[in-house]
Amino acid sequence: MRWRQNGYSRVDAVRYATTYALSPNPAFRYFPVINNSSGDCTNFISQCLLAGGAKMQYNNSHPWWYNNKGTPNVMDDTWSIPWAVANSLYYYLKTNQEKKSPYVKGLEVYDKSLLDVGDLICYEGNDGVVFHSAIITSFFNGEPLVSQHSFEALNIPYEKSWITRKHHFLKISI
């Protein structure tokens, strides 16, 4: 396994994920599941990417950022849509890959044997929309194990996370 790839520290991303998978980091706002939709999965994945060395991107056309207002209440914080929405993060990472952006990017691969810890798995529903994201934090018998939020889980088989029409495997780099 490659623990560092183009500035992305897989060990730091995985260390963060395994630390906060079951008990969210209180320094970030937590997004609870509401009416069986939304949740904290992508907010958590963005935090993992940040811990792995991803730099926030503050622009109007292609943003990815979280702004901690520095108040005692994280409810005052703000964030970009790709920071917290699975489908938006998926396309943010793929677009950065296509544009060879200096920011965090995701190369979609179709063979899970190409994945390493620190890579992402995105879950697409029957409507063709990516609705969930998880980070690979381990392997068992060559199968990726993921950690995630909404529901909180540590090192579970990726196929047991959510029922999905399709999995998207993203190789992460900076």
Backbone as a chain_set.jsonl record, in Angstrom:
{"seq": "MRWRQNGYSRVDAVRYATTYALSPNPAFRYFPVINNSSGDCTNFISQCLLAGGAKMQYNNSHPWWYNNKGTPNVMDDTWSIPWAVANSLYYYLKTNQEKKSPYVKGLEVYDKSLLDVGDLICYEGNDGVVFHSAIITSFFNGEPLVSQHSFEALNIPYEKSWITRKHHFLKISI", "coords": {"N": [[0.835, -1.185, 0.0], [0.428, 2.203, -0.734], [1.264, 4.765, 1.268], [1.579, 7.465, 1.082], [0.706, 9.635, -1.428], [1.344, 11.723, -3.955], [1.32, 13.977, -2.188], [-0.892, 13.409, -0.642], [-1.616, 12.156, 2.42], [-2.225, 9.106, 3.267], [-2.059, 7.666, 5.63], [-2.535, 9.633, 7.581], [-5.14, 10.429, 6.897], [-6.539, 8.026, 7.28], [-5.97, 7.549, 9.967], [-7.344, 9.698, 11.129], [-9.965, 9.018, 10.311], [-10.399, 6.547, 11.623], [-10.213, 7.365, 14.226], [-12.408, 9.103, 14.559], [-14.646, 7.8, 13.561], [-16.642, 6.433, 15.055], [-17.278, 8.228, 17.002], [-18.047, 11.347, 16.525], [-16.006, 14.201, 15.614], [-15.98, 16.895, 17.748], [-15.223, 19.426, 16.937], [-16.27, 19.998, 14.51], [-19.334, 20.66, 12.82], [-22.05, 18.425, 13.191], [-24.089, 16.502, 11.079], [-27.183, 15.356, 11.417], [-29.222, 12.469, 10.505], [-32.099, 13.2, 8.733], [-35.458, 12.668, 8.28], [-34.905, 10.222, 6.984], [-33.031, 10.929, 5.095], [-30.218, 12.823, 3.948], [-27.548, 13.523, 6.254], [-24.372, 12.777, 7.88], [-22.298, 11.711, 6.408], [-20.67, 12.671, 4.19], [-19.63, 15.065, 5.134], [-18.008, 13.993, 7.135], [-16.214, 12.489, 5.5], [-15.011, 14.574, 4.073], [-13.662, 15.797, 6.187], [-11.809, 13.781, 6.712], [-10.317, 13.814, 4.315], [-9.234, 16.386, 4.502], [-7.635, 16.025, 6.804], [-5.818, 14.318, 5.661], [-4.28, 15.985, 4.179], [-5.456, 17.49, 2.148], [-6.128, 20.59, 0.646], [-8.275, 23.31, 1.29], [-10.568, 24.719, -1.05], [-11.335, 27.795, -2.046], [-13.345, 29.147, -4.026], [-15.764, 30.587, -6.279], [-16.739, 29.051, -8.405], [-15.948, 26.39, -8.149], [-15.951, 25.217, -5.381], [-14.64, 23.893, -2.255], [-14.827, 23.686, 0.991], [-14.677, 24.333, 4.556], [-15.745, 26.43, 7.077], [-14.819, 27.237, 10.119], [-16.205, 29.165, 12.464], [-15.053, 29.907, 14.807], [-16.416, 30.249, 17.124], [-17.873, 29.138, 20.239], [-19.934, 27.509, 19.482], [-20.532, 25.154, 17.096], [-22.651, 25.277, 15.407], [-22.679, 27.715, 14.242], [-20.923, 27.592, 12.154], [-19.95, 27.498, 8.643], [-20.089, 26.062, 5.28], [-19.112, 24.683, 2.097], [-21.177, 23.347, -0.542], [-20.115, 20.91, -1.793], [-18.565, 20.017, 0.342], [-20.283, 18.757, 2.099], [-22.241, 17.254, 0.751], [-22.884, 14.24, -0.796], [-23.127, 13.562, -3.632], [-22.235, 15.934, -4.778], [-19.583, 16.123, -3.768], [-18.462, 13.854, -4.975], [-18.553, 14.581, -7.742], [-17.009, 16.896, -7.601], [-14.45, 15.886, -6.92], [-13.96, 14.206, -9.147], [-14.046, 16.081, -11.272], [-11.887, 17.72, -10.585], [-9.868, 15.857, -11.012], [-10.065, 15.469, -13.811], [-9.387, 18.023, -14.695], [-6.821, 18.163, -13.847], [-6.26, 19.427, -11.429], [-4.606, 21.291, -8.797], [-5.667, 20.743, -6.371], [-7.349, 18.444, -4.088], [-8.215, 15.362, -5.58], [-10.086, 12.815, -7.401], [-9.623, 9.816, -8.984], [-11.578, 7.806, -10.878], [-11.788, 4.366, -10.67], [-12.299, 1.011, -11.833], [-11.783, -1.396, -10.81], [-11.595, -2.933, -7.857], [-9.302, -3.96, -6.749], [-7.328, -2.147, -7.195], [-7.491, -0.265, -5.286], [-6.486, 1.537, -2.323], [-5.935, 1.963, 1.241], [-7.472, 4.913, 2.476], [-8.581, 5.684, 0.084], [-11.751, 6.345, -1.568], [-15.158, 5.163, -1.447], [-18.054, 5.587, -3.211], [-21.587, 5.662, -3.163], [-24.178, 4.894, -5.293], [-27.57, 5.515, -5.925], [-30.742, 4.087, -7.093], [-31.775, 6.14, -8.578], [-29.674, 7.223, -9.913], [-28.088, 9.013, -8.572], [-25.392, 9.859, -6.484], [-25.436, 9.025, -3.156], [-24.154, 8.501, -0.792], [-21.023, 8.314, 0.95], [-17.891, 6.794, 1.776], [-14.827, 5.975, 3.492], [-11.979, 4.016, 2.778], [-10.535, 2.082, 5.21], [-9.234, -0.191, 5.896], [-8.384, -3.59, 4.948], [-9.733, -6.837, 4.35], [-9.028, -10.063, 3.603], [-8.474, -9.142, 1.006], [-10.667, -7.566, 0.458], [-12.158, -4.347, 0.561], [-12.553, -2.565, 3.598], [-14.624, -0.231, 5.179], [-14.913, 2.959, 6.826], [-17.263, 5.188, 8.275], [-19.858, 7.736, 8.524], [-23.302, 8.165, 9.449], [-24.845, 5.728, 8.872], [-22.805, 5.469, 11.845], [-19.773, 3.783, 11.596], [-17.025, 1.495, 11.829], [-14.491, 0.099, 10.03], [-16.06, -1.789, 8.386], [-17.383, -4.216, 6.018], [-17.533, -2.901, 2.751], [-19.718, -3.463, 1.11], [-21.728, -3.969, 2.849], [-22.548, -1.634, 3.853], [-24.491, 0.321, 2.68], [-27.428, -0.385, 0.787], [-27.192, -0.402, -2.644], [-27.24, 0.714, -6.065], [-24.969, 0.956, -7.548], [-21.445, 1.021, -7.055], [-18.909, 3.448, -6.748], [-15.515, 3.704, -7.189], [-12.955, 5.635, -5.955], [-9.729, 6.74, -6.476], [-7.679, 8.574, -4.499], [-5.835, 11.574, -4.69], [-3.496, 14.313, -4.443]], "CA": [[0.0, 0.0, 0.0], [1.134, 3.475, -0.789], [0.717, 5.579, 2.346], [1.606, 8.868, 0.663], [0.605, 9.691, -2.878], [1.211, 13.091, -4.449], [0.964, 14.906, -1.123], [-2.006, 12.896, 0.158], [-1.151, 11.241, 3.458], [-3.245, 8.093, 3.553], [-1.976, 7.301, 7.046], [-3.214, 10.677, 8.358], [-6.577, 10.353, 6.597], [-7.071, 6.818, 7.93], [-5.884, 7.775, 11.419], [-8.484, 10.562, 11.467], [-11.205, 8.254, 10.117], [-10.581, 5.537, 12.668], [-10.392, 8.079, 15.497], [-13.705, 9.768, 14.652], [-15.725, 7.048, 12.907], [-17.722, 6.082, 15.981], [-17.527, 9.371, 17.877], [-17.702, 12.495, 15.674], [-15.145, 15.268, 16.105], [-16.82, 18.022, 18.173], [-14.766, 20.671, 16.322], [-17.039, 20.174, 13.28], [-20.777, 20.456, 12.942], [-22.535, 17.082, 12.866], [-25.344, 16.564, 10.338], [-27.959, 14.145, 11.708], [-30.141, 11.994, 9.477], [-33.414, 13.827, 8.856], [-36.446, 12.054, 7.385], [-34.254, 9.158, 6.217], [-32.167, 11.478, 4.042], [-29.075, 13.636, 4.385], [-26.682, 12.863, 7.212], [-23.035, 13.316, 8.113], [-21.264, 10.902, 5.749], [-19.731, 13.412, 3.351], [-18.934, 15.963, 6.045], [-16.957, 13.165, 7.736], [-15.22, 12.175, 4.47], [-14.258, 15.811, 3.831], [-12.736, 15.955, 7.313], [-10.724, 12.804, 6.493], [-9.477, 14.336, 3.232], [-8.499, 17.51, 5.075], [-6.608, 15.455, 7.675], [-4.827, 13.705, 4.784], [-3.48, 17.014, 3.507], [-6.195, 18.235, 1.123], [-6.282, 22.015, 0.911], [-9.6, 23.828, 0.952], [-10.615, 25.503, -2.282], [-12.291, 28.883, -1.861], [-13.712, 29.937, -5.201], [-17.207, 30.525, -6.514], [-17.141, 28.093, -9.432], [-15.611, 25.001, -7.821], [-15.476, 25.311, -3.998], [-14.658, 22.806, -1.271], [-14.299, 24.31, 2.196], [-15.416, 24.392, 5.809], [-15.317, 27.622, 7.794], [-15.091, 27.224, 11.547], [-16.336, 30.579, 12.848], [-14.284, 30.18, 16.003], [-17.284, 30.449, 18.278], [-18.046, 27.872, 20.968], [-21.046, 26.752, 18.911], [-20.269, 24.786, 15.698], [-23.84, 25.582, 14.603], [-22.394, 28.974, 13.552], [-20.002, 27.323, 11.057], [-20.471, 27.435, 7.275], [-19.381, 25.098, 4.452], [-19.537, 24.622, 0.701], [-22.037, 22.191, -0.815], [-19.356, 19.663, -1.942], [-18.028, 19.57, 1.632], [-21.258, 17.995, 2.895], [-23.229, 16.546, -0.075], [-22.163, 13.131, -1.435], [-23.089, 13.683, -5.089], [-21.4, 17.098, -5.108], [-18.182, 15.781, -3.525], [-18.074, 12.908, -6.03], [-18.257, 15.321, -8.979], [-15.898, 17.804, -7.312], [-13.209, 15.118, -7.018], [-13.773, 13.767, -10.545], [-13.741, 17.261, -12.088], [-10.497, 18.089, -10.28], [-9.014, 14.876, -11.695], [-10.093, 15.767, -15.253], [-8.709, 19.302, -14.928], [-5.48, 18.086, -13.27], [-6.253, 20.477, -10.413], [-3.643, 21.113, -7.7], [-6.427, 20.4, -5.17], [-7.66, 17.017, -3.943], [-8.924, 14.828, -6.747], [-10.414, 11.403, -7.355], [-9.614, 9.088, -10.251], [-12.476, 6.662, -10.774], [-11.272, 3.091, -11.168], [-13.395, 0.04, -11.881], [-11.269, -2.63, -10.24], [-11.348, -2.636, -6.445], [-7.951, -4.372, -6.365], [-6.467, -0.979, -7.369], [-7.73, 0.656, -4.183], [-5.64, 1.541, -1.131], [-6.546, 2.681, 2.346], [-7.538, 6.342, 2.197], [-9.422, 5.916, -1.096], [-13.17, 6.485, -1.24], [-16.21, 4.445, -2.153], [-19.284, 6.372, -3.282], [-22.734, 4.77, -3.349], [-25.17, 5.485, -6.199], [-28.898, 4.938, -5.79], [-31.481, 3.748, -8.312], [-32.051, 7.37, -9.318], [-28.448, 7.67, -10.574], [-27.451, 10.04, -7.752], [-24.549, 9.387, -5.393], [-26.099, 9.448, -1.924], [-23.364, 8.153, 0.386], [-19.586, 8.147, 0.728], [-17.161, 6.163, 2.871], [-13.388, 5.91, 3.275], [-11.389, 2.697, 3.022], [-9.624, 2.176, 6.345], [-8.554, -1.468, 6.081], [-8.764, -4.656, 4.019], [-9.832, -8.182, 4.908], [-9.022, -11.005, 2.473], [-8.476, -8.38, -0.231], [-11.895, -6.771, 0.323], [-12.086, -3.091, 1.31], [-13.374, -2.266, 4.76], [-14.816, 1.214, 5.215], [-15.395, 3.664, 8.002], [-18.245, 6.144, 7.762], [-20.919, 8.28, 9.371], [-24.711, 8.046, 8.995], [-24.638, 5.332, 10.246], [-21.408, 5.425, 12.268], [-19.216, 2.433, 11.492], [-15.573, 1.403, 11.758], [-13.969, -1.112, 9.384], [-17.088, -2.754, 7.985], [-17.331, -4.493, 4.576], [-18.18, -1.809, 2.011], [-20.991, -3.889, 0.537], [-22.726, -4.052, 3.92], [-22.811, -0.284, 4.315], [-25.8, 0.735, 2.18], [-27.893, -1.035, -0.436], [-26.905, 0.558, -3.702], [-27.271, 0.222, -7.442], [-23.619, 0.969, -8.111], [-20.352, 1.586, -6.252], [-17.868, 4.196, -7.463], [-14.237, 3.628, -6.482], [-12.145, 6.812, -6.267], [-8.34, 6.829, -6.032], [-7.491, 9.955, -4.06], [-4.498, 12.17, -4.762], [-3.47, 15.786, -4.377]], "C": [[0.873, 1.24, 0.0], [0.497, 4.409, 0.242], [0.747, 7.061, 2.015], [1.598, 8.87, -0.852], [0.379, 11.14, -3.279], [0.756, 14.069, -3.372], [-0.198, 14.454, -0.258], [-1.464, 11.877, 1.153], [-2.291, 10.293, 3.823], [-3.245, 7.729, 5.033], [-2.682, 8.346, 7.909], [-4.722, 10.654, 8.127], [-7.214, 9.169, 7.317], [-7.018, 6.959, 9.454], [-7.059, 8.638, 11.882], [-9.787, 9.764, 11.392], [-11.43, 7.26, 11.246], [-10.75, 6.176, 14.046], [-11.823, 8.582, 15.654], [-14.866, 9.018, 14.001], [-16.906, 6.814, 13.843], [-18.118, 7.221, 16.913], [-17.102, 10.634, 17.141], [-16.864, 13.558, 16.383], [-16.008, 16.472, 16.485], [-16.383, 19.364, 17.595], [-15.502, 20.974, 15.015], [-18.517, 19.972, 13.57], [-21.115, 19.026, 12.522], [-23.9, 17.221, 12.202], [-26.141, 15.286, 10.597], [-28.82, 13.738, 10.511], [-31.508, 12.618, 9.762], [-34.336, 13.21, 7.824], [-35.814, 11.032, 6.443], [-33.454, 9.677, 5.018], [-31.12, 12.366, 4.709], [-28.229, 12.854, 5.382], [-25.282, 13.438, 7.171], [-21.947, 12.627, 7.306], [-20.238, 11.746, 5.005], [-18.989, 14.475, 4.148], [-17.76, 15.214, 6.693], [-15.852, 12.852, 6.719], [-14.382, 13.417, 4.153], [-13.26, 16.062, 4.954], [-11.547, 15.002, 7.159], [-9.763, 13.29, 5.407], [-8.627, 15.497, 3.73], [-7.366, 17.008, 5.967], [-5.484, 14.812, 6.862], [-4.021, 14.707, 3.973], [-4.19, 17.774, 2.41], [-6.345, 19.687, 1.56], [-7.689, 22.447, 0.498], [-9.501, 24.716, -0.272], [-11.736, 26.524, -2.152], [-12.472, 29.622, -3.179], [-15.186, 29.72, -5.477], [-17.612, 29.42, -7.47], [-16.917, 26.64, -9.029], [-15.084, 24.922, -6.373], [-15.486, 23.978, -3.251], [-14.018, 23.36, -0.02], [-15.252, 24.157, 3.369], [-14.859, 25.577, 6.571], [-15.766, 27.514, 9.244], [-15.076, 28.679, 12.01], [-15.564, 30.928, 14.117], [-15.136, 30.487, 17.222], [-17.411, 29.113, 19.014], [-19.122, 26.965, 20.358], [-20.777, 26.443, 17.437], [-21.493, 25.01, 14.808], [-23.668, 26.907, 13.857], [-21.527, 28.772, 12.318], [-20.724, 27.314, 9.711], [-19.594, 26.484, 6.466], [-19.896, 25.202, 3.022], [-20.394, 23.373, 0.502], [-21.214, 20.912, -1.008], [-18.731, 19.157, -0.636], [-18.979, 18.57, 2.291], [-22.267, 17.183, 2.086], [-22.502, 15.512, -0.94], [-22.039, 13.288, -2.947], [-22.183, 14.839, -5.514], [-19.922, 16.819, -4.861], [-17.661, 14.835, -4.601], [-17.695, 13.661, -7.307], [-17.138, 16.337, -8.786], [-14.563, 17.071, -7.507], [-12.93, 14.667, -8.446], [-13.41, 14.942, -11.459], [-12.306, 17.717, -11.834], [-9.518, 17.135, -10.957], [-8.917, 15.202, -13.187], [-9.315, 17.028, -15.58], [-7.261, 19.302, -14.429], [-5.256, 19.213, -12.25], [-5.153, 20.226, -9.382], [-4.338, 20.751, -6.376], [-6.729, 18.905, -5.154], [-8.514, 16.552, -5.119], [-9.162, 13.34, -6.587], [-10.46, 10.806, -8.748], [-10.53, 7.881, -10.083], [-11.844, 5.447, -11.43], [-12.399, 2.064, -11.047], [-12.99, -1.321, -11.334], [-10.883, -2.343, -8.794], [-9.97, -3.088, -5.983], [-6.947, -3.224, -6.521], [-6.566, -0.003, -6.195], [-6.73, 0.465, -3.053], [-6.44, 2.122, 0.024], [-6.47, 4.174, 2.047], [-8.303, 6.679, 0.935], [-10.885, 5.91, -0.666], [-14.034, 5.525, -2.034], [-17.462, 5.289, -2.049], [-20.415, 5.443, -3.716], [-23.806, 5.495, -4.155], [-26.498, 4.75, -6.055], [-29.536, 4.64, -7.129], [-31.801, 4.958, -9.167], [-30.813, 7.922, -10.023], [-27.687, 8.73, -9.799], [-26.618, 9.379, -6.653], [-25.122, 9.934, -4.091], [-25.275, 9.188, -0.666], [-21.895, 8.021, -0.004], [-18.936, 7.584, 1.982], [-15.682, 6.101, 2.495], [-12.88, 4.507, 3.606], [-10.345, 2.842, 4.128], [-8.882, 0.869, 6.626], [-8.974, -2.411, 4.952], [-8.858, -5.955, 4.789], [-9.983, -9.147, 3.746], [-9.153, -10.274, 1.132], [-9.702, -7.509, -0.448], [-11.775, -5.492, 1.146], [-13.052, -3.073, 2.493], [-13.451, -0.75, 4.87], [-15.185, 1.682, 6.612], [-16.238, 4.82, 7.495], [-19.075, 6.745, 8.892], [-22.25, 8.064, 8.665], [-24.945, 6.731, 8.289], [-23.14, 5.251, 10.568], [-20.908, 3.98, 12.255], [-17.706, 2.521, 11.32], [-15.198, 0.051, 11.164], [-15.028, -2.175, 9.118], [-16.931, -3.054, 6.491], [-18.124, -3.437, 3.801], [-19.534, -2.201, 1.453], [-22.088, -4.025, 1.593], [-23.116, -2.674, 4.435], [-24.228, 0.155, 3.951], [-26.156, -0.099, 0.961], [-27.796, -0.001, -1.545], [-27.002, -0.101, -5.066], [-25.863, 0.06, -7.986], [-22.652, 1.57, -7.1], [-19.385, 2.309, -7.178], [-16.616, 4.168, -6.609], [-13.371, 4.803, -6.914], [-10.771, 6.706, -5.619], [-8.077, 8.297, -5.713], [-6.028, 10.367, -4.205], [-4.634, 13.679, -4.633], [-2.539, 16.265, -5.477]], "O": [[1.915, 1.298, 0.653], [-0.664, 4.795, 0.106], [0.005, 7.839, 2.615], [2.398, 8.181, -1.485], [-0.664, 11.717, -2.973], [-0.11, 14.906, -3.627], [-0.462, 15.07, 0.774], [-0.915, 10.849, 0.756], [-3.194, 10.64, 4.584], [-4.302, 7.51, 5.623], [-3.361, 7.987, 8.872], [-5.495, 10.84, 9.067], [-8.294, 9.291, 7.894], [-7.939, 6.526, 10.146], [-7.691, 8.347, 12.897], [-10.613, 9.829, 12.302], [-12.541, 7.151, 11.766], [-11.366, 5.585, 14.932], [-12.395, 8.505, 16.742], [-15.966, 9.562, 13.903], [-18.056, 6.986, 13.44], [-19.176, 7.177, 17.541], [-15.917, 10.967, 17.13], [-16.999, 13.78, 17.586], [-16.703, 17.019, 15.628], [-17.101, 20.352, 17.745], [-15.377, 22.072, 14.472], [-18.893, 19.206, 14.457], [-20.514, 18.493, 11.589], [-24.763, 17.954, 12.685], [-25.807, 14.236, 10.049], [-29.108, 14.546, 9.628], [-32.005, 12.568, 10.888], [-34.037, 13.223, 6.63], [-36.141, 10.979, 5.257], [-33.232, 8.952, 4.048], [-31.171, 12.608, 5.915], [-28.211, 11.624, 5.338], [-25.028, 14.451, 6.519], [-20.769, 12.93, 7.499], [-19.037, 11.542, 5.184], [-17.826, 14.756, 3.859], [-16.654, 15.746, 6.785], [-14.671, 12.945, 7.052], [-13.168, 13.314, 3.984], [-12.135, 16.494, 4.7], [-10.409, 15.376, 7.443], [-8.546, 13.191, 5.558], [-7.44, 15.582, 3.417], [-6.249, 17.52, 5.888], [-4.339, 14.763, 7.31], [-3.173, 14.319, 3.17], [-3.578, 18.64, 1.784], [-6.656, 19.965, 2.718], [-8.216, 21.997, -0.52], [-8.489, 25.377, -0.503], [-12.918, 26.18, -2.147], [-11.807, 30.63, -3.414], [-15.788, 28.776, -4.965], [-18.72, 28.895, -7.363], [-17.616, 25.75, -9.512], [-13.915, 24.601, -6.157], [-16.243, 23.065, -3.58], [-12.796, 23.497, 0.04], [-16.444, 23.894, 3.21], [-13.644, 25.721, 6.7], [-16.946, 27.679, 9.556], [-14.041, 29.342, 11.95], [-15.432, 32.101, 14.466], [-14.62, 30.941, 18.244], [-17.084, 28.068, 18.452], [-19.199, 25.783, 20.692], [-20.788, 27.352, 16.608], [-21.385, 24.94, 13.584], [-24.431, 27.195, 12.935], [-21.403, 29.689, 11.505], [-21.942, 27.146, 9.644], [-18.495, 26.133, 6.894], [-20.976, 25.739, 2.773], [-20.33, 22.443, 1.306], [-21.579, 19.889, -0.429], [-18.404, 17.975, -0.532], [-18.534, 17.64, 2.964], [-23.084, 16.48, 2.68], [-21.615, 15.86, -1.72], [-20.94, 13.156, -3.487], [-21.451, 14.729, -6.498], [-19.081, 17.233, -5.66], [-16.541, 14.999, -5.085], [-16.639, 13.409, -7.888], [-16.39, 16.61, -9.725], [-13.662, 17.576, -8.176], [-11.79, 14.736, -8.908], [-12.551, 14.801, -12.33], [-11.591, 18.063, -12.774], [-8.459, 17.556, -11.422], [-7.826, 15.21, -13.757], [-8.657, 17.105, -16.617], [-6.553, 20.301, -14.563], [-4.205, 19.853, -12.224], [-4.803, 19.075, -9.12], [-3.669, 20.482, -5.378], [-6.4, 18.189, -6.099], [-9.41, 17.258, -5.582], [-8.536, 12.68, -5.757], [-11.244, 11.239, -9.593], [-10.279, 7.026, -9.233], [-11.422, 5.49, -12.586], [-13.329, 2.234, -10.259], [-13.76, -2.279, -11.389], [-9.943, -1.589, -8.54], [-9.504, -2.65, -4.932], [-5.824, -3.323, -6.025], [-5.813, 0.968, -6.124], [-6.197, -0.627, -2.853], [-7.502, 2.709, -0.185], [-5.51, 4.64, 1.433], [-8.648, 7.841, 0.722], [-11.215, 5.519, 0.453], [-13.689, 5.127, -3.146], [-17.888, 5.664, -0.957], [-20.216, 4.549, -4.538], [-24.283, 6.56, -3.765], [-26.544, 3.519, -6.063], [-28.95, 4.905, -8.179], [-32.071, 4.819, -10.36], [-30.885, 8.972, -10.663], [-26.726, 9.295, -10.321], [-27.079, 8.457, -5.98], [-25.278, 11.145, -3.93], [-25.665, 9.616, 0.421], [-21.567, 7.666, -1.136], [-19.37, 7.858, 3.101], [-15.331, 6.168, 1.316], [-13.302, 3.895, 4.587], [-9.397, 3.617, 4.006], [-8.006, 0.823, 7.49], [-9.809, -2.068, 4.115], [-8.143, -6.153, 5.771], [-10.95, -9.066, 2.989], [-9.858, -10.735, 0.234], [-9.772, -6.784, -1.44], [-11.341, -5.535, 2.297], [-14.201, -3.505, 2.394], [-12.45, -0.061, 4.675], [-15.688, 0.929, 7.445], [-15.975, 5.37, 6.425], [-19.001, 6.319, 10.045], [-22.311, 7.817, 7.46], [-25.241, 6.747, 7.094], [-22.317, 5.0, 9.688], [-21.531, 3.083, 12.823], [-17.179, 3.477, 10.752], [-15.534, -1.0, 11.71], [-14.908, -3.314, 9.567], [-16.394, -2.221, 5.76], [-19.258, -3.12, 4.161], [-20.417, -1.352, 1.333], [-23.259, -4.18, 1.247], [-23.926, -2.561, 5.354], [-25.067, 0.338, 4.832], [-25.277, -0.477, 0.186], [-28.26, 1.13, -1.402], [-26.862, -1.317, -5.199], [-25.587, -0.843, -8.776], [-22.993, 2.509, -6.381], [-19.082, 1.827, -8.27], [-16.644, 4.56, -5.442], [-13.082, 4.958, -8.101], [-10.645, 6.6, -4.399], [-8.238, 9.161, -6.575], [-5.114, 9.607, -3.884], [-5.729, 14.238, -4.705], [-2.342, 17.469, -5.637]]}, "num_chains": 1, "name": "protein.A"}
